[in-house]
Amino acid sequence: MRKLTYFIACSIDGFIGAPDGDAQMFFAYLDQEFLRFLAEEYPETAATQGRRALGIDHLENKRFDTLIQGRVSYDLALKEGVTSPYAHLRQYVASRTLGRSPDPDVEIISTGLVQRVRELKAEESEFGICLCGGSRLAGELADEIDEIVVKTYPVVLGSGLPMFASDFSVAPFTLDEVRVFASGVLVRTYRRT
């Protein structure tokens, strides 16, 4: 069984973006040290356009071969005219409203999300599945998440999209690793207990 990893950026107070989903406030912390870490440890988590800009498009996937994102996250790419934002991965978008996919390399999951994720997890692969956003999607898949990688940026937003938009539920995780960067960014990795 392969892992579903929630790979997410957030503020100190646990928000993954502004109320409208904008997360550009985190970009100020993408310095050379942090970008080098991402390129070495998680190169496939950068969108294809970003990989090309950073000169890392040649790097092979290290941890994931599949990516699931929500409609709000996917809309950010669509607004830029990008229909296949993670061309180096199998891409799924969870959306009840999108209808047909604007790209043959992007599959829309409109119903049976949990079952589809369980099918993906049951596949044979040396790689895991990356859940890269959003808040409601993480809430719906909370019981399926095996690992959480939280990139915490040293800002407080006060309000916005929480890491999980879901009902109250206690799910214990164990801290596996902590990485601290000079910029104040903190990367914590947790696994389901």
Z-matrix of the N, CA and C atoms (Angstrom, degrees):
N
C 1 1.460
C 2 1.524 1 108.11
N 3 1.318 2 116.28 1 127.41
C 4 1.459 3 117.58 2 178.78
C 5 1.517 4 111.50 3 -92.22
N 6 1.330 5 115.68 4 161.18
C 7 1.461 6 121.69 5 -172.20
C 8 1.525 7 111.74 6 -87.89
N 9 1.335 8 113.97 7 146.85
C 10 1.454 9 122.07 8 166.59
C 11 1.516 10 105.66 9 -100.96
N 12 1.333 11 116.62 10 118.01
C 13 1.455 12 122.61 11 -178.38
C 14 1.521 13 109.91 12 -111.42
N 15 1.315 14 115.71 13 123.56
C 16 1.466 15 121.19 14 174.46
C 17 1.520 16 106.09 15 -85.83
N 18 1.332 17 116.32 16 107.03
C 19 1.464 18 123.58 17 -176.79
C 20 1.515 19 106.16 18 -106.08
N 21 1.338 20 116.24 19 105.13
C 22 1.460 21 118.90 20 -166.57
C 23 1.526 22 112.28 21 -138.55
N 24 1.319 23 115.03 22 145.93
C 25 1.465 24 122.66 23 173.55
C 26 1.523 25 107.63 24 -101.17
N 27 1.327 26 116.17 25 140.79
C 28 1.465 27 118.72 26 178.77
C 29 1.524 28 110.91 27 -151.80
N 30 1.307 29 113.73 28 167.32
C 31 1.461 30 121.78 29 175.48
C 32 1.529 31 108.72 30 -83.48
N 33 1.323 32 116.35 31 172.59
C 34 1.463 33 121.01 32 176.88
C 35 1.523 34 110.74 33 -57.03
N 36 1.337 35 116.29 34 -35.93
C 37 1.463 36 119.74 35 -177.82
C 38 1.529 37 112.98 36 -91.70
N 39 1.330 38 117.33 37 16.96
C 40 1.455 39 121.05 38 168.15
C 41 1.511 40 117.90 39 84.76
N 42 1.332 41 117.89 40 19.20
C 43 1.462 42 120.49 41 178.31
C 44 1.527 43 110.12 42 -101.30
N 45 1.334 44 116.27 43 137.21
C 46 1.464 45 121.24 44 -178.00
C 47 1.521 46 111.88 45 -92.74
N 48 1.297 47 116.80 46 -3.71
C 49 1.455 48 120.90 47 177.43
C 50 1.511 49 110.50 48 176.16
N 51 1.319 50 114.72 49 174.40
C 52 1.461 51 121.55 50 176.03
C 53 1.529 52 108.98 51 -65.48
N 54 1.315 53 118.47 52 170.02
C 55 1.466 54 119.92 53 179.44
C 56 1.532 55 113.59 54 -54.44
N 57 1.339 56 117.63 55 -28.93
C 58 1.470 57 120.44 56 179.19
C 59 1.533 58 112.59 57 -89.60
N 60 1.335 59 117.51 58 3.10
C 61 1.453 60 121.66 59 178.21
C 62 1.514 61 114.60 60 95.30
N 63 1.323 62 118.13 61 -8.81
C 64 1.465 63 121.18 62 -179.24
C 65 1.532 64 110.01 63 -64.67
N 66 1.336 65 115.80 64 131.24
C 67 1.467 66 120.80 65 179.62
C 68 1.528 67 111.00 66 -125.16
N 69 1.310 68 117.66 67 21.56
C 70 1.463 69 120.44 68 -176.70
C 71 1.521 70 113.19 69 -64.47
N 72 1.325 71 116.93 70 -19.90
C 73 1.472 72 119.27 71 179.69
C 74 1.522 73 112.14 72 -63.10
N 75 1.335 74 117.21 73 -18.86
C 76 1.464 75 120.94 74 179.24
C 77 1.524 76 112.27 75 -81.66
N 78 1.314 77 117.94 76 -20.49
C 79 1.466 78 121.83 77 -175.00
C 80 1.524 79 113.11 78 -60.74
N 81 1.319 80 117.31 79 -27.31
C 82 1.468 81 121.18 80 -178.60
C 83 1.536 82 111.78 81 -62.18
N 84 1.336 83 117.19 82 -18.32
C 85 1.456 84 121.14 83 -176.64
C 86 1.531 85 112.89 84 -99.43
N 87 1.306 86 117.44 85 7.39
C 88 1.465 87 121.45 86 179.25
C 89 1.525 88 109.46 87 -86.22
N 90 1.318 89 115.78 88 68.53
C 91 1.463 90 120.59 89 -179.97
C 92 1.533 91 110.10 90 -85.61
N 93 1.326 92 117.17 91 179.02
C 94 1.462 93 121.98 92 -175.95
C 95 1.527 94 112.91 93 -59.47
N 96 1.330 95 116.52 94 -41.57
C 97 1.463 96 119.85 95 -179.63
C 98 1.531 97 111.28 96 -61.74
N 99 1.320 98 116.32 97 -46.30
C 100 1.464 99 120.56 98 -177.87
C 101 1.529 100 111.55 99 -70.98
N 102 1.319 101 117.42 100 -40.42
C 103 1.463 102 120.63 101 177.88
C 104 1.530 103 110.95 102 -64.24
N 105 1.325 104 117.36 103 -36.97
C 106 1.457 105 121.01 104 177.16
C 107 1.537 106 110.02 105 -63.56
N 108 1.322 107 116.63 106 -42.97
C 109 1.467 108 121.31 107 176.57
C 110 1.527 109 110.86 108 -59.08
N 111 1.329 110 117.09 109 -47.58
C 112 1.467 111 120.12 110 -179.84
C 113 1.528 112 110.98 111 -62.73
N 114 1.317 113 117.19 112 -41.55
C 115 1.468 114 121.00 113 179.58
C 116 1.526 115 111.45 114 -64.51
N 117 1.321 116 116.80 115 -37.31
C 118 1.466 117 120.62 116 -178.07
C 119 1.526 118 112.71 117 -79.47
N 120 1.312 119 117.25 118 -36.78
C 121 1.469 120 121.00 119 -172.86
C 122 1.529 121 114.52 120 -103.38
N 123 1.326 122 117.62 121 -33.85
C 124 1.466 123 121.78 122 -174.23
C 125 1.536 124 111.57 123 -138.89
N 126 1.335 125 119.37 124 52.41
C 127 1.473 126 119.18 125 -174.27
C 128 1.520 127 113.80 126 -61.74
N 129 1.325 128 117.50 127 -30.96
C 130 1.452 129 120.15 128 -177.07
C 131 1.521 130 113.79 129 -74.33
N 132 1.336 131 118.00 130 -10.68
C 133 1.465 132 119.83 131 -179.02
C 134 1.519 133 113.05 132 -81.42
N 135 1.317 134 117.35 133 -9.93
C 136 1.469 135 120.37 134 174.35
C 137 1.521 136 107.96 135 -83.24
N 138 1.309 137 116.33 136 138.18
C 139 1.462 138 120.85 137 177.36
C 140 1.530 139 108.91 138 -61.67
N 141 1.307 140 116.02 139 154.17
C 142 1.464 141 121.52 140 -176.40
C 143 1.522 142 111.74 141 -53.68
N 144 1.307 143 116.75 142 -45.26
C 145 1.469 144 121.03 143 179.74
C 146 1.530 145 110.94 144 -60.09
N 147 1.334 146 117.39 145 -42.49
C 148 1.460 147 122.18 146 177.96
C 149 1.516 148 112.25 147 -67.80
N 150 1.335 149 117.12 148 -37.87
C 151 1.466 150 120.95 149 177.65
C 152 1.523 151 110.15 150 -60.55
N 153 1.331 152 115.64 151 -42.52
C 154 1.469 153 119.46 152 179.48
C 155 1.525 154 111.00 153 -65.53
N 156 1.319 155 116.71 154 -43.04
C 157 1.466 156 121.00 155 -179.58
C 158 1.524 157 111.54 156 -63.63
N 159 1.334 158 116.71 157 -34.63
C 160 1.463 159 121.42 158 -179.37
C 161 1.523 160 113.08 159 -86.20
N 162 1.320 161 116.42 160 -6.25
C 163 1.462 162 119.87 161 -179.20
C 164 1.515 163 113.42 162 73.82
N 165 1.333 164 117.47 163 27.37
C 166 1.465 165 120.70 164 -179.18
C 167 1.528 166 112.04 165 -117.28
N 168 1.313 167 117.35 166 15.42
C 169 1.462 168 121.08 167 -177.34
C 170 1.530 169 111.82 168 -63.85
N 171 1.314 170 117.83 169 -20.23
C 172 1.466 171 122.02 170 -179.79
C 173 1.534 172 112.87 171 -80.66
N 174 1.327 173 117.36 172 -14.02
C 175 1.458 174 120.38 173 -176.48
C 176 1.529 175 111.34 174 -70.97
N 177 1.309 176 115.28 175 138.71
C 178 1.458 177 120.23 176 179.16
C 179 1.523 178 110.49 177 -80.85
N 180 1.318 179 114.99 178 157.25
C 181 1.460 180 120.72 179 176.82
C 182 1.522 181 109.15 180 -63.28
N 183 1.328 182 115.85 181 138.74
C 184 1.467 183 120.65 182 179.82
C 185 1.521 184 112.43 183 -106.70
N 186 1.318 185 116.75 184 -34.61
C 187 1.470 186 118.98 185 -172.54
C 188 1.529 187 114.31 186 -126.03
N 189 1.315 188 116.88 187 -29.42
C 190 1.467 189 120.63 188 -172.63
C 191 1.526 190 111.76 189 -128.53
N 192 1.334 191 115.49 190 148.42
C 193 1.469 192 120.30 191 170.72
C 194 1.524 193 111.35 192 -124.31
N 195 1.339 194 115.75 193 -3.06
C 196 1.457 195 121.89 194 -176.16
C 197 1.518 196 108.54 195 -137.40
N 198 1.331 197 116.24 196 143.77
C 199 1.459 198 121.22 197 -179.55
C 200 1.519 199 109.39 198 -133.81
N 201 1.321 200 115.45 199 136.97
C 202 1.464 201 122.25 200 175.35
C 203 1.517 202 106.90 201 -121.27
N 204 1.325 203 115.08 202 132.50
C 205 1.457 204 119.78 203 175.85
C 206 1.513 205 109.54 204 -138.61
N 207 1.319 206 115.52 205 163.22
C 208 1.448 207 121.28 206 178.30
C 209 1.514 208 111.49 207 -89.07
N 210 1.307 209 114.99 208 173.55
C 211 1.457 210 122.00 209 -176.98
C 212 1.525 211 111.88 210 -62.92
N 213 1.334 212 117.97 211 -42.14
C 214 1.470 213 120.79 212 -178.60
C 215 1.527 214 109.93 213 -62.40
N 216 1.328 215 117.16 214 -43.53
C 217 1.469 216 120.71 215 178.00
C 218 1.522 217 110.79 216 -62.71
N 219 1.325 218 116.45 217 -44.18
C 220 1.470 219 120.66 218 -179.46
C 221 1.522 220 111.13 219 -65.86
N 222 1.315 221 117.00 220 -35.90
C 223 1.471 222 120.58 221 179.22
C 224 1.528 223 112.25 222 -60.74
N 225 1.336 224 117.03 223 -31.25
C 226 1.464 225 119.57 224 177.87
C 227 1.523 226 110.39 225 -60.30
N 228 1.327 227 117.21 226 -39.96
C 229 1.468 228 121.26 227 177.31
C 230 1.525 229 110.45 228 -70.95
N 231 1.325 230 116.64 229 -43.84
C 232 1.471 231 120.16 230 -178.84
C 233 1.527 232 111.56 231 -59.74
N 234 1.330 233 116.85 232 -36.48
C 235 1.467 234 120.38 233 178.72
C 236 1.529 235 111.87 234 -62.90
N 237 1.342 236 115.76 235 -25.40
C 238 1.466 237 121.21 236 177.83
C 239 1.534 238 111.61 237 -92.11
N 240 1.335 239 116.62 238 3.67
C 241 1.454 240 120.71 239 -179.32
C 242 1.519 241 113.95 240 81.11
N 243 1.331 242 116.83 241 14.92
C 244 1.465 243 121.87 242 -179.07
C 245 1.525 244 108.32 243 -102.17
N 246 1.322 245 116.75 244 115.86
C 247 1.468 246 120.56 245 -178.91
C 248 1.524 247 112.87 246 -96.23
N 249 1.327 248 117.41 247 -16.27
C 250 1.467 249 122.44 248 178.68
C 251 1.528 250 108.52 249 -130.16
N 252 1.338 251 117.29 250 77.27
C 253 1.467 252 120.39 251 -172.11
C 254 1.524 253 115.41 252 -68.62
N 255 1.315 254 117.61 253 -21.82
C 256 1.471 255 121.30 254 -179.80
C 257 1.526 256 108.64 255 -126.27
N 258 1.313 257 115.38 256 64.94
C 259 1.469 258 121.66 257 -173.42
C 260 1.528 259 112.71 258 -61.94
N 261 1.312 260 118.42 259 -19.53
C 262 1.460 261 123.37 260 -179.79
C 263 1.530 262 112.85 261 -86.29
N 264 1.338 263 117.49 262 2.37
C 265 1.459 264 123.61 263 179.59
C 266 1.529 265 110.06 264 -130.98
N 267 1.343 266 116.82 265 160.30
C 268 1.464 267 119.56 266 167.22
C 269 1.524 268 105.48 267 -73.83
N 270 1.315 269 116.48 268 131.11
C 271 1.458 270 120.57 269 -172.39
C 272 1.523 271 111.85 270 -116.58
N 273 1.331 272 114.39 271 133.94
C 274 1.460 273 121.96 272 175.96
C 275 1.522 274 107.82 273 -128.56
N 276 1.320 275 115.66 274 139.70
C 277 1.460 276 121.64 275 175.27
C 278 1.516 277 107.35 276 -121.98
N 279 1.324 278 116.22 277 122.49
C 280 1.459 279 121.28 278 176.40
C 281 1.521 280 108.11 279 -86.00
N 282 1.338 281 115.74 280 115.21
C 283 1.459 282 120.32 281 -178.89
C 284 1.516 283 110.10 282 -156.99
N 285 1.318 284 115.06 283 131.51
C 286 1.469 285 120.03 284 175.42
C 287 1.517 286 111.09 285 -91.13
N 288 1.331 287 117.00 286 -7.81
C 289 1.463 288 120.11 287 -173.86
C 290 1.520 289 115.14 288 -118.10
N 291 1.316 290 118.05 289 -13.59
C 292 1.461 291 119.81 290 -173.95
C 293 1.522 292 113.07 291 -70.02
N 294 1.317 293 118.12 292 -33.67
C 295 1.464 294 119.74 293 -178.24
C 296 1.512 295 110.69 294 79.17
N 297 1.328 296 116.55 295 -126.67
C 298 1.462 297 121.07 296 -179.71
C 299 1.525 298 111.17 297 -77.04
N 300 1.312 299 114.43 298 147.13
C 301 1.455 300 119.99 299 178.02
C 302 1.525 301 109.67 300 -73.51
N 303 1.328 302 117.84 301 137.49
C 304 1.462 303 120.51 302 175.97
C 305 1.527 304 113.01 303 -77.78
N 306 1.354 305 116.88 304 -0.49
C 307 1.461 306 120.68 305 -177.73
C 308 1.529 307 109.21 306 -144.35
N 309 1.332 308 117.92 307 135.27
C 310 1.464 309 119.66 308 -179.67
C 311 1.535 310 113.72 309 -65.62
N 312 1.323 311 118.23 310 -17.46
C 313 1.465 312 121.42 311 179.75
C 314 1.524 313 113.27 312 -90.99
N 315 1.321 314 117.07 313 2.99
C 316 1.459 315 121.88 314 -179.83
C 317 1.520 316 108.30 315 -121.51
N 318 1.327 317 115.87 316 118.90
C 319 1.466 318 120.62 317 178.74
C 320 1.518 319 109.68 318 -96.87
N 321 1.319 320 116.47 319 132.84
C 322 1.457 321 121.79 320 177.44
C 323 1.528 322 108.49 321 -92.14
N 324 1.325 323 116.58 322 130.71
C 325 1.469 324 122.12 323 173.54
C 326 1.522 325 105.79 324 -106.04
N 327 1.318 326 116.14 325 104.82
C 328 1.466 327 119.67 326 -176.27
C 329 1.526 328 112.81 327 -100.66
N 330 1.329 329 116.83 328 -22.76
C 331 1.467 330 121.40 329 177.28
C 332 1.523 331 108.46 330 -142.06
N 333 1.312 332 115.87 331 160.64
C 334 1.461 333 120.59 332 176.07
C 335 1.513 334 113.97 333 62.37
N 336 1.326 335 117.00 334 39.00
C 337 1.467 336 121.83 335 -175.99
C 338 1.534 337 112.25 336 -57.30
N 339 1.303 338 117.57 337 -51.41
C 340 1.467 339 120.35 338 -176.81
C 341 1.525 340 110.14 339 -61.53
N 342 1.317 341 117.01 340 -43.23
C 343 1.468 342 119.79 341 179.29
C 344 1.526 343 111.33 342 -63.05
N 345 1.333 344 116.69 343 -41.81
C 346 1.471 345 120.16 344 179.62
C 347 1.533 346 110.42 345 -63.42
N 348 1.324 347 117.25 346 -41.29
C 349 1.466 348 120.98 347 178.47
C 350 1.530 349 110.14 348 -64.65
N 351 1.307 350 117.23 349 -39.95
C 352 1.468 351 119.87 350 177.40
C 353 1.532 352 110.68 351 -62.52
N 354 1.331 353 117.12 352 -38.25
C 355 1.468 354 120.83 353 176.86
C 356 1.526 355 110.91 354 -63.84
N 357 1.332 356 116.48 355 -42.58
C 358 1.460 357 120.60 356 179.03
C 359 1.529 358 110.80 357 -64.38
N 360 1.331 359 116.31 358 -40.44
C 361 1.465 360 120.29 359 179.38
C 362 1.522 361 111.48 360 -66.22
N 363 1.325 362 117.80 361 -29.26
C 364 1.463 363 122.06 362 -177.90
C 365 1.524 364 112.86 363 -79.91
N 366 1.321 365 117.85 364 -10.36
C 367 1.462 366 120.89 365 178.99
C 368 1.525 367 111.05 366 -65.78
N 369 1.329 368 115.48 367 152.17
C 370 1.459 369 121.12 368 174.15
C 371 1.525 370 108.56 369 -81.65
N 372 1.305 371 116.93 370 121.86
C 373 1.461 372 121.53 371 178.00
C 374 1.519 373 108.89 372 -167.74
N 375 1.314 374 115.95 373 146.94
C 376 1.463 375 119.80 374 174.75
C 377 1.519 376 111.03 375 -78.92
N 378 1.335 377 116.40 376 -10.35
C 379 1.460 378 122.06 377 -176.86
C 380 1.527 379 111.71 378 -105.76
N 381 1.329 380 114.95 379 156.30
C 382 1.453 381 121.13 380 177.37
C 383 1.517 382 111.62 381 -96.12
N 384 1.324 383 114.03 382 -170.73
C 385 1.463 384 123.35 383 -178.86
C 386 1.522 385 107.27 384 -116.43
N 387 1.312 386 116.11 385 131.16
C 388 1.463 387 121.95 386 -179.85
C 389 1.526 388 109.77 387 -100.56
N 390 1.316 389 115.95 388 124.66
C 391 1.459 390 122.53 389 171.25
C 392 1.518 391 105.33 390 -99.99
N 393 1.330 392 116.72 391 111.04
C 394 1.470 393 118.01 392 -171.50
C 395 1.523 394 113.74 393 -105.35
N 396 1.268 395 119.94 394 1.47
C 397 1.459 396 121.04 395 176.80
C 398 1.507 397 108.95 396 149.98
N 399 1.104 398 114.77 397 151.75
C 400 1.407 399 146.31 398 30.66
C 401 1.517 400 114.65 399 -128.59
N 402 1.267 401 111.38 400 -172.53
C 403 1.440 402 123.32 401 -172.90
C 404 1.537 403 112.85 402 -61.53
N 405 1.319 404 116.23 403 -50.73
C 406 1.479 405 119.91 404 -179.80
C 407 1.523 406 110.92 405 -67.41
N 408 1.330 407 115.97 406 -39.90
C 409 1.458 408 120.55 407 179.65
C 410 1.529 409 110.43 408 -61.79
N 411 1.318 410 116.99 409 -45.34
C 412 1.470 411 120.82 410 177.64
C 413 1.520 412 110.56 411 -61.16
N 414 1.322 413 116.85 412 -38.34
C 415 1.461 414 120.55 413 177.02
C 416 1.519 415 112.07 414 -62.91
N 417 1.336 416 116.52 415 -42.84
C 418 1.466 417 120.86 416 179.56
C 419 1.526 418 111.59 417 -66.85
N 420 1.320 419 116.83 418 -33.14
C 421 1.467 420 121.43 419 -176.01
C 422 1.531 421 113.43 420 -100.51
N 423 1.314 422 117.33 421 10.41
C 424 1.466 423 121.03 422 -173.91
C 425 1.532 424 112.72 423 -52.00
N 426 1.319 425 118.27 424 -40.11
C 427 1.465 426 120.27 425 -178.32
C 428 1.522 427 112.88 426 -74.16
N 429 1.321 428 117.84 427 -14.37
C 430 1.465 429 122.21 428 -179.06
C 431 1.526 430 112.94 429 -96.18
N 432 1.327 431 117.11 430 -11.69
C 433 1.462 432 121.40 431 -176.04
C 434 1.526 433 110.15 432 -75.77
N 435 1.333 434 115.36 433 124.28
C 436 1.463 435 121.91 434 -178.41
C 437 1.524 436 112.84 435 -97.35
N 438 1.323 437 116.35 436 -24.63
C 439 1.465 438 121.96 437 -175.48
C 440 1.515 439 108.10 438 -148.35
N 441 1.322 440 115.55 439 146.30
C 442 1.461 441 121.25 440 175.86
C 443 1.524 442 107.65 441 -128.18
N 444 1.331 443 116.21 442 126.35
C 445 1.462 444 122.09 443 173.35
C 446 1.528 445 105.57 444 -113.25
N 447 1.335 446 115.10 445 111.33
C 448 1.463 447 121.45 446 -175.32
C 449 1.517 448 109.38 447 -107.27
N 450 1.331 449 115.51 448 116.08
C 451 1.466 450 120.94 449 173.81
C 452 1.529 451 105.84 450 -95.03
N 453 1.325 452 116.61 451 103.88
C 454 1.460 453 121.20 452 -176.65
C 455 1.522 454 109.47 453 -96.51
N 456 1.322 455 115.46 454 122.92
C 457 1.460 456 121.81 455 -179.98
C 458 1.528 457 109.06 456 -97.79
N 459 1.337 458 117.95 457 144.92
C 460 1.459 459 121.13 458 -173.00
C 461 1.536 460 113.51 459 -78.70
N 462 1.330 461 115.21 460 61.55
C 463 1.456 462 121.94 461 175.98
C 464 1.518 463 108.81 462 -138.62
N 465 1.309 464 116.15 463 152.56
C 466 1.464 465 122.84 464 173.90
C 467 1.515 466 106.92 465 -113.15
N 468 1.330 467 116.87 466 128.18
C 469 1.468 468 121.00 467 -178.79
C 470 1.526 469 112.76 468 -98.47
N 471 1.310 470 117.64 469 -26.50
C 472 1.462 471 119.59 470 178.42
C 473 1.520 472 113.02 471 85.62
N 474 1.310 473 117.26 472 -40.01
C 475 1.463 474 122.19 473 175.18
C 476 1.518 475 107.86 474 -159.74
N 477 1.308 476 115.52 475 171.12
C 478 1.456 477 120.50 476 -179.01
C 479 1.505 478 110.72 477 144.79
N 480 1.326 479 116.18 478 -153.98
C 481 1.461 480 121.22 479 178.84
C 482 1.520 481 108.95 480 -85.43
N 483 1.337 482 117.96 481 122.09
C 484 1.460 483 119.73 482 178.82
C 485 1.531 484 110.50 483 -73.52
N 486 1.311 485 116.91 484 164.09
C 487 1.473 486 120.53 485 177.30
C 488 1.521 487 111.47 486 -59.39
N 489 1.328 488 116.88 487 -38.79
C 490 1.459 489 122.68 488 178.73
C 491 1.522 490 109.21 489 -130.58
N 492 1.315 491 117.49 490 120.02
C 493 1.455 492 121.16 491 171.86
C 494 1.525 493 106.02 492 -98.50
N 495 1.327 494 115.63 493 94.49
C 496 1.460 495 120.33 494 -176.70
C 497 1.523 496 109.49 495 -155.70
N 498 1.317 497 114.14 496 172.65
C 499 1.454 498 119.53 497 175.60
C 500 1.524 499 109.31 498 -71.21
N 501 1.320 500 115.61 499 162.99
C 502 1.456 501 121.16 500 178.81
C 503 1.520 502 109.87 501 -61.69
N 504 1.332 503 115.49 502 131.33
C 505 1.458 504 121.55 503 177.73
C 506 1.519 505 107.39 504 -163.64
N 507 1.309 506 116.62 505 138.54
C 508 1.465 507 120.98 506 179.29
C 509 1.525 508 108.34 507 -98.35
N 510 1.328 509 116.59 508 121.52
C 511 1.464 510 122.36 509 178.10
C 512 1.523 511 107.79 510 -129.88
N 513 1.324 512 118.44 511 108.14
C 514 1.458 513 120.20 512 -177.09
C 515 1.529 514 113.14 513 -74.93
N 516 1.311 515 115.26 514 138.02
C 517 1.461 516 123.88 515 174.99
C 518 1.523 517 107.51 516 -129.16
N 519 1.325 518 116.59 517 154.91
C 520 1.460 519 122.55 518 178.57
C 521 1.525 520 108.86 519 -110.12
N 522 1.320 521 115.78 520 134.39
C 523 1.461 522 120.47 521 178.00
C 524 1.526 523 109.06 522 -72.59
N 525 1.337 524 116.37 523 124.22
C 526 1.465 525 121.58 524 179.69
C 527 1.521 526 112.51 525 -100.76
N 528 1.311 527 116.74 526 -38.81
C 529 1.462 528 119.57 527 -172.80
C 530 1.524 529 110.30 528 -155.73
N 531 1.335 530 115.42 529 147.37
C 532 1.460 531 122.12 530 174.93
C 533 1.515 532 107.84 531 -133.10
N 534 1.285 533 116.23 532 132.90
C 535 1.467 534 121.70 533 177.17
C 536 1.522 535 107.95 534 -126.94
N 537 1.323 536 117.82 535 128.19
C 538 1.463 537 123.03 536 -178.13
C 539 1.520 538 108.43 537 -113.95
N 540 1.332 539 116.05 538 136.80
C 541 1.462 540 121.99 539 -179.25
C 542 1.528 541 110.27 540 -114.70
N 543 1.318 542 115.94 541 154.50
C 544 1.464 543 121.70 542 -177.89
C 545 1.528 544 112.12 543 -57.88
N 546 1.315 545 117.85 544 -29.30
C 547 1.468 546 122.34 545 -179.26
C 548 1.521 547 112.55 546 -71.99
N 549 1.335 548 116.98 547 -10.18
C 550 1.454 549 120.77 548 -176.49
C 551 1.524 550 112.77 549 99.12
N 552 1.322 551 117.20 550 -4.26
C 553 1.464 552 120.97 551 176.50
C 554 1.524 553 108.80 552 -70.64
N 555 1.301 554 115.14 553 141.45
C 556 1.459 555 122.74 554 -179.74
C 557 1.525 556 107.25 555 -126.88
N 558 1.329 557 118.04 556 128.69
C 559 1.461 558 121.99 557 176.64
C 560 1.528 559 107.77 558 -115.45
N 561 1.324 560 114.63 559 118.97
C 562 1.470 561 121.42 560 -179.07
C 563 1.527 562 108.79 561 -116.80
N 564 1.316 563 115.90 562 137.74
C 565 1.456 564 121.31 563 177.72
C 566 1.523 565 108.57 564 -117.82
N 567 1.332 566 115.00 565 126.36
C 568 1.447 567 122.28 566 -179.66
C 569 1.528 568 109.39 567 -121.25
N 570 1.324 569 117.59 568 146.24
C 571 1.459 570 121.45 569 172.47
C 572 1.516 571 108.91 570 -121.01
N 573 1.330 572 114.37 571 147.62
C 574 1.457 573 119.72 572 179.31
C 575 1.517 574 110.15 573 -61.71
N 576 1.321 575 116.05 574 133.62
C 577 1.458 576 122.07 575 -179.38
C 578 1.517 577 110.44 576 -80.37
